[in-house]
Amino acid sequence: MYDHTEVILRWLHLTDLHMGMKGSKTLWPNVEEIFFKDLEYLCETVGPIDLVMFTGDLTQRGSESEFQQLDKLLDKFWKKFREMEFEPKFLAVPGNHDLVRPDQSDSVLINLQDRWDDHEFQQAFWANSKCPERQLVDKAFDNYLQWWQNTTVPKPDIYSKGILPGDFSATIEKDGFKLGILGLNSAFLQLMDGRHGKLALDMCQFHEACNESHDHGPSWAQDHDACLLLTHHPQDWLNKEAQEQLKGEIYSSPERFALHLFGHMHKSNLSSWAEGGANPRSTLQGCSLFGLESWGKEEEKRLHGYSLCELKIEGNTASLRIYPRQAGKIQDGGRDIGPDRTFRLPKGKDGTKPIPVELLRKRPNNPIPRGIKKKLNPPTNIINRGTPYFVGRDAQLEQLHRELQQTNKLAICAIAGMGGVGKTELALQYALKNQDNYPGGLCWFQVRGLDLGTQVVSFARTELGLTIPDQLEFNEQVRYCWRNWPEGTALIVLDDVPSFSNDYKQRIQPYLPPAQSRFKVLVTSRQRPGASYRRIDLDVLSPGAALELLESLVGKERIEKERKEAEVLCEWLGYLPLGLELVGRYLDIHPSLTIAKVQKRLEKKKLAARALLDPKEQGEITAQLGVAAAFELSSEDLKDCPEAQQLGCRLSLFAQAPFEWYLVENCVIETEDEEEWEEEQEELEELRDRYLVNRNLLQLTEQQTYRLHQLIREFFQTKLAQLPEADSYKRSFCKTMVAKAKEIPQIPTQDQIAVVTPAIPHLAAAATVLTDWLKDEDLISPFTGLGKFYYGQGTYWD
């Protein structure tokens, strides 16, 4: 890895969107258009961004439906980011519009407001999470908290929750530089209207947001090169005591935070001030992304804007530059976004002059030798960042790297182990941690249910930019890709290989790279390959690592209260990661349940779970039984919503490959009325997100497709067989796949091939596995569609 003397971190500061505000439905689309257009210009001019930070008032009333609308908008944001070839992480703090106001006559609310100045009352509030006032605050922010836990936009890998909803600490690492972000809920007292000068922040919020990894807040800050502070409200909205806490404790010393970002006031402002000869403190007040001031009968004023911030680190010096943006009316009556000229910007520049930033710790100043270029990002299709709960596999990561390097020819190493043991996650973590070792690219190919050769050709076209001669036979096209692969060592991951029998020889071996040492092939499979392969047999986690995984899922405090019960639970689950994740998610959803109580529930599920075991895997009875029981427990948790159980069963009809959600909608929704369709579409999304994704039964991929873990898919299939509606569900699935097959043109173009590719494994499932549920007149359609698809892969016609 090369040493870096220069690191640049960029982030968007967004605030005050007010999703759901009256008038926003008709006015926002035009704002969205000019926002995306300006954002594209700014990123092309300045550079890609690493982080998006939202400082509150994402919604107008904090309702569940508004947060659902917000998620749809954020999906658009990240789709746009991906089109610009970067994918930033996301952080947010809540504002006073992101809560559901309680009954204003509630005696607990009145007590909270009237007694806050009482120091003993404050101590009781912070010390007791069960006190009525704390519970009132938690309930007010429940929709915000549920949204944050379930939103699918990428979040930092290192993230810790704090004492109040929305409090957090997070870390972003880039080229050895560590940026810490502290987010604090400044709106928890604004449960009534009009609280200027009456709101609060407390040092314990700082400490509690950082205590998962550090003794206290200051030690957390010192473990970073620079830190940022996020709140919704500015300092002068706090009461006198809280202002002293912010200035004298949280933001002390002045170097602790390079910048304090907030919103609420709907206007941009950048301030720096120094006192008593100390370094200055800097604050950035954000312009509202969507604000309607004096809306209605009064004169309309509309405020739209945002900021891009750039922190540049050169050795042991750093500087901060702000690119403020604001919308204004233009002569034709429309609006456009450009530089906010209320800031003093250098002539012809979009950004401010650099503001010096004092780093919290010294960095090694190792200049890059002359003649050596900085490391470039290797071509890759790996977008998934992996689980933040990866534990107990350091030795296997090191062994895997050794195995792949110990040969002077094509290296093939297999990770073998039972379902649910974490083979795919180990491969993913290895790829992410060793990107610098593979400048020739990192390619992730899903084997089960997908054609390997097709994926190789697609990767070469999209990621490597190869122009592959159309006149070549398909096998020759694949070989052309390998022959023209970029220089440097490349990692090829073949995930979930079903077997190493004749099927492997026919479907995989012909498309493997040539026998050159620069190609490293990593295979994951439940089956063990022959002796000619290098192999890592992946076992279950050690007892200590299993307990660490469970602790990371449900919290250290909860485990410490029932440590012995937690150890017994890990043992009962066979120390298998998938079982631990399912049960950990169950415990997290049910915070009032004891671990001992969950253990008893699992014991009751043993007999039902035993029926779900694959007879071929009886030798793995302990671990498999634990996963099956955990699945049964999660499944029973859906008893109040049989529609969610049925949806899971219907999803098991899809092949073991990612699927796009519109295919599910076409299988399930039968009405032709547009309004009814939209209503059923929203209900289906609610079942998906609230009951399946939230319980770790369904996975959302980074490509915004969905997939079931192989074991969970098998369990849902067992449940499907018990449903009286099973035949009807299979017929609906086949009907949807037949319609998809008929969409494939006789001679598809390259673009048409790209559109239909994700549906191919599921079309193949209808053609081969579910033929009994195809109508006689439709029997030929899936096969015809597949034929046209694979013919198109061999020869493209534009």
Stockholm file with secondary structure:
# STOCKHOLM 1.0

chainA/1-798         MYDHTEVILRWLHLTDLHMGMKGSKTLWPNVEEIFFKDLEYLCETVGPIDLVMFTGDLTQRGSESEFQQLDKLLDKFWKKFREMEFEPKFLAVPGNHDLVRPDQSDSVLINLQDRWDDHEFQQAFWANSKCPERQLVDKAFDNYLQWWQNTTVPKPDIYSKGILPGDFSATIEKDGFKLGILGLNSAFLQLMDGRHGKLALDMCQFHEACNESHDHGPSWAQDHDACLLLTHHPQDWLNKEAQEQLKGEIYSSPERFALHLFGHMHKSNLSSWAEGGANPRSTLQGCSLFGLESWGKEEEKRLHGYSLCELKIEGNTASLRIYPRQAGKIQDGGRDIGPDRTFRLPKGKDGTKPIPVELLRKRPNNPIPRGIKKKLNPPTNIINRGTPYFVGRDAQLEQLHRELQQTNKLAICAIAGMGGVGKTELALQYALKNQDNYPGGLCWFQVRGLDLGTQVVSFARTELGLTIPDQLEFNEQVRYCWRNWPEGTALIVLDDVPSFSNDYKQRIQPYLPPAQSRFKVLVTSRQRPGASYRRIDLDVLSPGAALELLESLVGKERIEKERKEAEVLCEWLGYLPLGLELVGRYLDIHPSLTIAKVQKRLEKKKLAARALLDPKEQGEITAQLGVAAAFELSSEDLKDCPEAQQLGCRLSLFAQAPFEWYLVENCVIETEDEEEWEEEQEELEELRDRYLVNRNLLQLTEQQTYRLHQLIREFFQTKLAQLPEADSYKRSFCKTMVAKAKEIPQIPTQDQIAVVTPAIPHLAAAATVLTDWLKDEDLISPFTGLGKFYYGQGTYWD
#=GR chainA/1-798 SS CCCCSEEEEEEEEECCCCBTCTTHHHHHHHHHHHHHHHHHHHHHHHCCCSEEEEESCCBSSCCHHHHHHHHHHHHHHHHHHHHTTCCCEEEEECCTTSSCCCCTTCHHHHHHHHHTTCHHHHHHHHHCTTSHHHHHHHHHTHHHHHHHHHCCSCCCSEEEECSSTTCEEEEEEETTEEEEEEECCCCTTTTSSCCTTTBCCCHHHHHHHHTTTSSSHHHHHHTSSEEEEECSSCGGGBCHHHHHHIIIIITCSTTSCSEEEECSSSSCEEEEECCTTCCCEEEEECCCSSEEETCSSSCCEEECEEEEEEEEEETTEEEEEEEEEEEEECTTSCEEEEECTTSCCCTTCSSCCCEEECCSSCCCCCCCCTTCCCCCCCCBCCCCCCCTTCCSCHHHHHHHHHHHHSCSSCEEEEEECCTTSCHHHHHHHHHHHTGGGCTTCEEEEECTTSCHHHHHHHHHHHTSCCCCCTTSCHHHHHHHHHHTCCSSCEEEEEECCCCSSHHHHHHTGGGSCCSCTTEEEEEEESSCCCTTSEEEECCCCCHHHHHHHHHHHHCHHHHHHTHHHHHHHHHHTTTCHHHHHHHHHHHHHCTTSCHHHHHHHHHHTHHHHHTTSCGGGGGGHHHHHHHHHHHHHHHHTTTTCHHHHHHHHHHTTSCSSCBCHHHHHHHHCCCCCHHHHHHHHHHHHHIIIIIIITTTSSEECTTSCEECCHHHHHHHHHHHHTCTTHHHHHHHHHHHHHHHHHTSCSSCCHHHHHHHGGGHHHHHHHHHTCGGGSCGGGTHHHHHHHHHHHHHHHCCCC
#=GC SS_cons         CCCCSEEEEEEEEECCCCBTCTTHHHHHHHHHHHHHHHHHHHHHHHCCCSEEEEESCCBSSCCHHHHHHHHHHHHHHHHHHHHTTCCCEEEEECCTTSSCCCCTTCHHHHHHHHHTTCHHHHHHHHHCTTSHHHHHHHHHTHHHHHHHHHCCSCCCSEEEECSSTTCEEEEEEETTEEEEEEECCCCTTTTSSCCTTTBCCCHHHHHHHHTTTSSSHHHHHHTSSEEEEECSSCGGGBCHHHHHHIIIIITCSTTSCSEEEECSSSSCEEEEECCTTCCCEEEEECCCSSEEETCSSSCCEEECEEEEEEEEEETTEEEEEEEEEEEEECTTSCEEEEECTTSCCCTTCSSCCCEEECCSSCCCCCCCCTTCCCCCCCCBCCCCCCCTTCCSCHHHHHHHHHHHHSCSSCEEEEEECCTTSCHHHHHHHHHHHTGGGCTTCEEEEECTTSCHHHHHHHHHHHTSCCCCCTTSCHHHHHHHHHHTCCSSCEEEEEECCCCSSHHHHHHTGGGSCCSCTTEEEEEEESSCCCTTSEEEECCCCCHHHHHHHHHHHHCHHHHHHTHHHHHHHHHHTTTCHHHHHHHHHHHHHCTTSCHHHHHHHHHHTHHHHHTTSCGGGGGGHHHHHHHHHHHHHHHHTTTTCHHHHHHHHHHTTSCSSCBCHHHHHHHHCCCCCHHHHHHHHHHHHHIIIIIIITTTSSEECTTSCEECCHHHHHHHHHHHHTCTTHHHHHHHHHHHHHHHHHTSCSSCCHHHHHHHGGGHHHHHHHHHTCGGGSCGGGTHHHHHHHHHHHHHHHCCCC
//
